Amino acid sequence: MARVDVIMPQMGESIAEGTLSRWLKKAGDEIRRDEPMFEISTDKVDAEIPSPVAGVIAEILVKEGETVAVQTVVARIETEKGAAVAAPPAEPAPVVAASSPAQPAKAAAAPAAPPAVAPPSSPQPPAPMTGVGGNGASFEERVQTRSSPLVRKIAAEHGVDLAALRGRGSGIAGRVTKKDILGYIESGPPAAAAAAPSMHAPSGAVSHGPMPTPWPGDVVEPMTKMRALISEHMGVSRRTSAHVTSFMEIDLTRISKIRAKKKAEFKEATGQNLTYLPFIIAGVIDGLKKFPVLNSSVAGNTIIYRKQYNIAIAVALDWGLIVPVIKQADNLSLAGLTRALNDLAARARAKRLSPEEVQDGTFTITNPGVFGSLMGTPIINQPQVAILGVGAIEKRPKVIAGPDGDDVLAIRTCAYFSLSFDHRIIDGAVADQFLAHVKSVLENFSEAGV
């Protein structure tokens, strides 16, 4: 009879911790090898983790909603039946504000999010880091080795010296985690440095409003790990990029006719349904090649022009939002783009994506039009510099030139496209030229390209 440790896996090179969002089994349950055992949430992806062996779950050591470092033992499995079973930890329940007994609480509580790492209320300026540790390395050298590539990347993008977080790392052995660096960025520089007037923000500006409190009858639940991360990412993006949004109406009648003509043939050849999105991706890639600044990233006072065209597609889930990436999308045909889209979307909804499949996007497309939205102002997916929103595709009456040159009223298939871009490096003229180019490609799409 043997016990096997089940550990928190490392879901990517830059990921140092994960949140155990939900147990799919409980102590005492039998489990097969490779059967899903629990779900985890990281700063990149949600995933189901399979059991490494077959047996009986003897112990559950980490509660739902708890964040632990990779390689932490989260459970133990007896490889033979009949082993003693430890009691599972109590499951978190939603907190309900004082109310009358008739007020129902939600039946299923959302997994508890890990406690936020609060930035220090009155941070002190870091002392000079000239000393050398017992291993012969300076603090600057050691803090670099104690932080993940992702943390160092965020610090570089925001011009933060990781030495400023000395003694504030909440990870193992003082490791600076992603939450630590984001909390430091959000809290701003130490008070002494922040006292000087700035041209970028009025003195005395308040970044947060008053904290709301629950009223009688309200239900209070912690955010899920995914929702907390979305909240972080959106807030950081708004503070990082100078957001501007342009809109353009695009006539998709030609593509609509191509789809109708090629639909059955495409389905028979590929087994996939031909939708509008692969056409839009193809048009976007053509535009990115002509206007490369939209396929770039900002690193301090430099611009990194990406030579890969990795198109990220926002996928709405019942429990949040995830953005898988089609790598090297410029090398794919319409059929290849369709297969990649359908595969990534299906596996995103089944929590089967790997961390690598949601990393390294260079431009994002979001499609709120599938829910009936006409247009929107999407937030840029950092560290990208632009995101395209596609509104509802519908038939509209339009005035067009007839065969004899006279204006006539016609029914056309149209949609509003919105481009949110980072005005730090993209001028409005360039953004509109990009949109106009995408419009031209889509309105004159060649049937031979299908």
Order of alpha helices (4+ residues) and beta strands (2+ residues): beta-beta-beta-beta-beta-beta-beta-beta-beta-alpha-alpha-alpha-alpha-beta-alpha-beta-alpha-alpha-beta-beta-beta-beta-beta-beta-alpha-beta-beta-beta-beta-alpha
